Amino acid sequence: MKNFPKLFIPGPTHVSDDILDILSTPQIGHRTPEISELIGGLTKRLQQVLYTKNHIYLISHAATGLWEMGVKNCAKKSILHAVNGAFSSKWSTVSDKCGFKTHVINYDWGLGVKVEDVDKMLSTGKFDVFAMVHNETSTGVKSNLSEISELLKTKYPDVMWLVDAVSSMAGIKIEVDKLGIDFIFASTQKAWGLPAGFSILCASDKFIKKSERINNKGYFLDILTYEKYYQKCQTPSTPSIPHIFALKKVLDIIQDEGIDNRWNRHKEMASLTQNWASSHNQSLFPEVGCRSETITCINNIQNWDINKINDKLLDLGYRMDRGYGNLRGKAFRIAHMGNIYKNDLIEYLNDFDKVLNDI
Ligand SMILES: Cc1ncc(COP(=O)(O)O)c(C=O)c1O
């Protein structure tokens, strides 16, 4: 589309024209058989993408609200937060603001969550909830879910495991049931490749049962409010119907691409970007073993003039990222997820090279 730069920022991400078209589909009633049929079909397909039989809720607000929903519906004791970047930090602040007792395992930015630290804290017996971000958007760090899954299954089966998968879901394979995640969610403006303001939530029976024993959760963020309407394949309040239509389109795109091809595409785009960075003698911000498939965060050790590059790339029709918060200029990110394909990325990196030559 003319005048709108193509987004290579880690959200909102590029929304393709076919999805934009679907967003203008005429509205349907939210208490009709048509919507129930639509949501029922979507639920089954979302369960396939997440490898789960758990309940899937369509949420017409940003993922930030799900940080709050997660903790409000299951914390009776204290909440353990792993904090290794800006978003995991914000989540722990949300728990504090909700009045919960919390403890934070703090990591330097660039590091992944370490299973031994989680074990050490959970062994105190103080916590009934463990909350973490799978893919720290601020740093491009992907933490290892399998190791944590093993720990929780073998030693702490009663602890509720909450995972923010905002910038990984639909771009990185997450086998929810195999891992045993109780509450996992993403908003749609990242690897789902849809506009912001809508989220997908997947919750286990264990989570829903625990919520039944918790009072004073309010109404809007009570998972039981969603559960009541889940049985009718509807949502408690009027949903964002354009998002629901567009989500169906994304699931068609995923089906056409093939789910394994989608995971592989994201892996390939990550390697391509990582190799591009090393070929320019830049280094990667995340530690080895924790590099995300959806976002590459590059240390600007060559001292490129990121603001100048940003202006030039904008002239060429791209919106780049200049680095999150204090990292601005020091480490910048390239997002490669959702509606960004290998050719789009190659085109972007080639144009990036032209800009580098120019300046
Ligand atoms: C990892 C992560 N969690 C949560 C959020 C907040 O999502 P939303 O803006 O949909 O509330 C973001 C936004 O970038 C994110 O990257």
The ligand as an SDF file (V2000), in Angstrom:
LIG
                    3D

 16 16  0  0  0  0  0  0  0  0999 V2000
    6.2050  -10.2230   25.0350 C   0  0  0  0  0  0  0  0  0  0  0  0
    5.0900   -9.2290   25.0690 C   0  0  0  0  0  0  0  0  0  0  0  0
    4.1500   -9.3580   26.0090 N   0  0  0  0  0  0  0  0  0  0  0  0
    3.1170   -8.5040   26.0910 C   0  0  0  0  0  0  0  0  0  0  0  0
    3.0030   -7.4530   25.2170 C   0  0  0  0  0  0  0  0  0  0  0  0
    1.8360   -6.5270   25.3420 C   0  0  0  0  0  0  0  0  0  0  0  0
    0.9520   -6.8290   24.3050 O   0  0  0  0  0  0  0  0  0  0  0  0
   -0.2800   -5.8680   23.9730 P   0  0  0  0  0  0  0  0  0  0  0  0
    0.3110   -4.6320   23.4010 O   0  0  0  0  0  0  0  0  0  0  0  0
   -1.1150   -6.6510   23.0210 O   0  0  0  0  0  0  0  0  0  0  0  0
   -0.9550   -5.6140   25.2710 O   0  0  0  0  0  0  0  0  0  0  0  0
    3.9510   -7.2690   24.2230 C   0  0  0  0  0  0  0  0  0  0  0  0
    3.8650   -6.1320   23.2940 C   0  0  0  0  0  0  0  0  0  0  0  0
    4.7400   -5.8600   22.5120 O   0  0  0  0  0  0  0  0  0  0  0  0
    5.0260   -8.1900   24.1440 C   0  0  0  0  0  0  0  0  0  0  0  0
    5.9490   -8.0700   23.1990 O   0  0  0  0  0  0  0  0  0  0  0  0
  1  2  1  0
  2  3  1  0
  2 15  2  0
  3  4  2  0
  4  5  1  0
  5  6  1  0
  5 12  2  0
  6  7  1  0
  7  8  1  0
  8  9  2  0
  8 10  1  0
  8 11  1  0
 12 13  1  0
 12 15  1  0
 13 14  2  0
 15 16  1  0
M  END
$$$$
